């Protein structure tokens, strides 16, 4: 066999072998190509090696060298075909690697008000307050009567409450929970309760028909207004920062005597915004739950959770909390 024919055959063997490895897209195809070209018994490389004997001795060296490069090239092509198929994306036929990737699913997180609630509970927990709960659908006894709000009181007006058909109502304040806790438990009491309250208020940047309050109640021997003031001040500093300014204004609530309203200096520093109400638990309330006002006294407070969160984060509109705008929510 003359050398140039033999080399020509080697080269077409190389070209077709490389092509087979390059285009195989499944492991079975790679294996079939390996057997066809590199198979030890009947592979084409094996045959090409045996052709050496047919070449005249003086040309064998040259053929041998070319043979070796072809064999190495096919072995390398086999390796790289195997490696290519080991990558998982190659298992999907028709994969277009130039397409944009699948976006990572966006992780959700807790609503800013839920985060606030947890933080408030944590802060009061460190001041020794446990957590209580109460129903959102209340009866008039817990929402009004036991809180010393008589039938004639304007706070009971149907225009200011969401009454339900069976005489129950959506609670207008979390002070209901004070009553429920004291009914169940003898003094001392030290709890906070967070929940929704409902009032048919005109909606504006600081008012809504549904919002959250955090209610606090502490009843024990010798509790005074000083305990109330220092508790609220400590809390405000803890939640809003050491340099927060709050003020107490004399006020009136049927269930406290004396009563105060608590304001905080709003972010921007140019106006005071009401944080909530507070006071010393009225003796009538203590009596309504069977406590002896000559034995124990207590303080109570009810603060607006949205407003605390707004002050803390510089939010200007309470409606943001219920709009479900991801651009707003994702900032927390
Ligand atoms: N319940 C009152 C309101 O909704 C706030 C309040 C005032 C709660 C005085 C209290 C309190 O516990 O002692 O406006």
Boltz pocket constraint, residues with backbone or C-beta under 6 A from the ligand:
constraints:
  - pocket:
      binder: B
      contacts: [[A, 172], [A, 173], [A, 174], [A, 175], [A, 215], [A, 216], [A, 253], [A, 255], [A, 256], [A, 260], [A, 276], [A, 277], [A, 278], [A, 279], [A, 280], [A, 299], [A, 300], [A, 301], [A, 302], [A, 303]]
      max_distance: 6.0
